[in-house]
Amino acid sequence: MKEETIINFTHHQTAHCENGVVSNLMKHNGFSVSEPMVFGIGSGLLFCYIPFLKVNHAPVITYRAMPGHIFKKFAKRTGIKMKREKFSNPKEAQSKLDENLERNNPVGLQVGVYNLLYFPDEYRFHFNAHNMVVYGKQDGRYLISDPVMEEVTSLSEKELEKVRFAKGAFAPKGHMYYPISFPEKLELEKAIVSGIKDTCKTMLAPIPIVGVKGIKTIANLIRKWPKKKGIKTANHYLGQVVRMQEEIGTGGGGFRYIYAAFLQESGKLIGNEKLIELAKEMTEIGDLWRDFAVEASRIYKNRSRNDAGQSENYNQVANQLDHIADLEKVFFKKLKKAI
């Protein structure tokens, strides 16, 4: 590869990595698509409790679609063709990345967060579903546009290889993706309707670990954790619920705000006033998720061994979640009707 390859790529900071990568790659290719539009069309909003999958020794709770799904659904619904590649050999992965850069093609990568040296220490934990754009190479270092960071940065060949081949849940295996063809015009209206229908279907699914029912399941488990698991483990598990909500990407509250922005933008675009009204409702639900996170963090940061008092505190945050679940059930039924 040439000593220096720098693609003329504009970095835009966004609230969440996967939406940000897609939005930035779209803008680079001449299509002005906002982060909320990517998230909504790609049916990014979700709640799912995955008891059999552990991260940091606690069950996984996700507030967004699984890694790669937003991009995949957004591309399919808007008629964009995507190339996605995974590798077992790090040298081959680097070679393919270099080839793309030489062809003036910035690429999205899925990476692990733990060894991302430019992340603050408190955000570096074992989570392998982070996304970034590589847009060049200079003095042996890859130029990185990480959408959640304010400024662009860089990583050495070794540093990039380490995060591309991180081990554990959602191991990225060098995952690289980029658009290879576009329609003449993005038909957003149909894509918006498909995205909304899919999200409503998932959030209202009759499955105990998904959507509104999943939120109810977690609320019930939270009530049982102090007695069943002991306060130490209960605190750790509750901490996981909040960490997954607030720190990994933008979590429960933040994703609801992005979805509200999507509904507002979509309502204007397709002339549907109901969507604009529902955007305000979703913002209020986002506020309640944030309130829950604040209350829950007070509980697990308090090292109190007073089991009786702690149990009552756990009941209170569980009640908050039950209330959110009830509101989201009504909300998604209304949204389904609105389109």
N, C-alpha and C positions, 0 to 999 in steps of 0.2 A: 504494500500500500504506500501511496505517496506520504512524504513526511508530514504534510499538512493538508487537511481537508476540512474546510469550514463552510457549512451550508448556511445560506442567508435565511435563518429561521427566527421568527419573533416569539419570544417567551411571554406568555400571559399567565399570571398567577391565578389559580382557581381554588375553590373550597375543597375539592376532592380529586384524588390522583387519576382514576380511570376516566372520569368525565373530562377532566382537564386535558389529558393526553389526546383523547378523541377530538375535542373541540380545537385544540392547538394544531393537530394534524390537518383537520378540515380547513382551518383558516389558512394554513400554509399552502393548501391546494386550491385556494380561491373561493371557498364556501364559508360564509360567515354564519356559523352555527354556535349558539351560546352553550355554556355548560349545562344549564337547566334543561335545554331542549334535548341535548344528548341523553341526559339522565332519564327524562320522561319517555322519550321515544324508545329508549333501550330498556324500559321497565325496570329501572334500577331500584325502586323503592320496595322494601321487603321487610318482613320480620321472620326469622327462622331460628329455632333452638335445635342445636345438633348435639345431643347428649353423648353420642359415641365418638365425637371428635374432640380432642383436648388440645388447648393451647395454654401454655403457662400453668399446666396441671389443673385446669378448670374447663368445664364444657363450653363449647363455642356458641355464642349468640351472634347472629348477623342481622344487621339492619338494612342491608343492601344485597342485591343479586350477587351470586358467586363470581369470583374473579373472571374477567373475560366475557361474561354474559351481556353486560351493557353494550360493549363494543360490537359483539356478534349480532345482537338484536337490532341495534341502531343501523348497522351496515345492511342487514337483510331488508329492513323496512324502508330504507331510503334508496335501495338499489346500488349500493357501493360494494365492490368486490374487495375482499380482504385476503391478504396472504398471511398465514400464521405458521410459525415453525417452532418446533422444540428440538433439543439436541441432547445426545448422551455424551458427546465429546466437546469439552470446552474450547479446544483449538478450532474445531469446525464452526462452533458458535461465533467465535471471534472473527474468523475468516468471512463468514456470511455477513456479519455486521459491517466489516470493513468494505466488502463489495458494495453494499447498499449505500454507504457513505460516499464511495467513489462515484456512484451513479447519481449523486445529489439527492439521495432519498433518506430523509430523517425517519427513524423507526421508533416504535413503542416497545418498551421492554417491561416484563414482569420481574420483580426482584424481591429479595428479602430485606427487611428493614434493619435487622440486628447489626449488620456490619456496614451500614451506610454512614460513613464517617462525618458527613456534613449535617447529619441529624443531631439535635441536642440529645444528650445521654438519656434523659427521661423518656424519650420517644423511641429509643432503640431497644426493641424486644423482639421475640421470635414470631414474626408475622411476615409471611411470604407472598402477600398479594398486593404489594405496592407497585405503582406504575410510573414510568418516566419516559422521556424522549431523549435519544442520543442524536445529536445533530452535527457532529464533527469530531476531528481528532487533531491535536496540536501538541508538539513536543512529547509524544508518547502518552498523552492523556486524552481520555474521551470527554467531549464537551456534553454536559448534561443539562437538559431543561426539565427540572422536576416541578410539576405544576403547583405543588403545595408550598414551594419555596419562593421567596420574594425575588431572588436573583438567580441567574444561571450559575452552574458550578462545574466541577470536573472530577473525574476519578482516573486513577492509573489503570493499566490493563489488568493487573493482579486484583486491585480493589473491585473493579467491575465484574471480573470473573467470579469472585467470592460471593457477590450478592446475586448474580445470575444463576449460580448453582448452589444456593442455600439449601440446607436439608430440612426435613420436617413436613408438617401439614402444608398443603398447597405448594409443595416444592416447585419452583418455577421451571427447572430443567432448561435454562437458557431461553425461555419463551420470548419470541420476537414477533411483532406484527406490524403491518403497514398496509395502507390502501393501494390497490393496483389499478382500479378503474372506477370511473364515476359516471353517473347519468348526466345528460346535458343540463338538466335542471332537477334540483331536489324536490320531489313531491311531498311536502311536509304534512299536508292535511290528512291524507290516508294514514301516514306513519304515526301521527299524533293519536288518532282514534285507535289504531292497533295497539299502541303502547299503553294507552289508558285502559282499554278492555283487558289486556293481559295482567296489568297491575291489580285491577279490581278482582279478577278471577283468583289470583294468588292470595291477596289479602283476605278474601272471603272464603277461602278453601276449607272444606270440612275435614281438615287434618289437624290433629292436636299439637303439632310442633311448628305449624306454618301460619303466618298472617295473624289475624285477630285472635284465633284460637290459641296460637303459639304464645301470644302475650298473656292470655289467661293462664296457660299452663305454667309459665314462669312465675306469675303472681302466686299461684298455689304452691309452687316449690319454695319460693322465698319464705312463705309462712312456716314451712316445715324445716328449713335448713338449720336454725339454731338448735332445735331439739335432736334432730336426726343426725346432723353432722358435727355438732359442737360449734361454739362461737368462733373459734379460730378459722375453721374451714368455711363456715357460713360467711364470715367477713371476706375471705379470699374469693369465694364464689360471687358474692355481691359486688366486690371490686371488679371482677371480670365483666359482669353485666354492664357496669358503668364505663369501664375502660373500652370495651367493644363499642359502646354507644358514643362516647365523647372523644376518644383519642385516636382510634383507628379510622382514618378518613374524618368524616364529620359526624358519624354516628347517628343515633336515633333522632335527636332534635335537629341537628344540622341537615340531615337528609330530608326531613319534613319541610324545612325552609326551602331547600333547593326544589322540591316537588311543588311547593306553593308557587315559586317563581316560574316553573314550567307551566302550571295551569294558567297563571296570569298572562304569560306570553302567548300561550296557545289560544286562550279565550279571545285575545285581540286579533290574532292571526286568522282564526276561522270564524270570528264574529259570534262567539258564544258567551253571552253575559253570565250564564250560570257558572261557567268555569272560573270566571273572575271572582264571583262571590265565594265559590268553594276554595279559592286560593287563600282568602282571608281566614276561612275556617281551619285550613291546614296549618297556617302560621300559628294560630292559637293552640292547636294540638302540639306543634313543635315546642311551644313555650312550656306546655305541661311535661313533655319529655325532659326538658332542661330542669324543671323544678324537681322532678323525680331524681335526676342525677345528683343534684345538689343535696337533697335529703339522704339519699343512699350513701353518698360519699361521707357525710357526717357520721353515719353509723359505722362504716367499716374503718374509718380513720380513728374512731374512738376505741382505744384498746381495752375498754371496760370489760371486766369478766362477770358483770352483773347479768346473769342469764335471763332472769325474769324481765328486767327492764329492756334488755336487748330484744327479747322475743316480741314485746309490744311494739318496739320501733320497727322491727321487720314486718309486723302486721300492717303498720301504717303505710310503709312504702309499697307493700303488696296491694293495698287498697287503691293507692295512686295509679298503679298499673292497671288494675281492674277498670278503673274509671276511664283511662286512656283507651283501653280495648273497646269499651262500650261506645265511646265517641268515634273511634276509627271504624267500627262496624257500621254505624249510621252514616258516616262520611262516605265510605266506599259504595254503599248502596245508592246514595244520592248521586255520586259521581258516575256510576254505571248508567243511571237513568239520564243524566245530563248529556250523554253523547249518543 
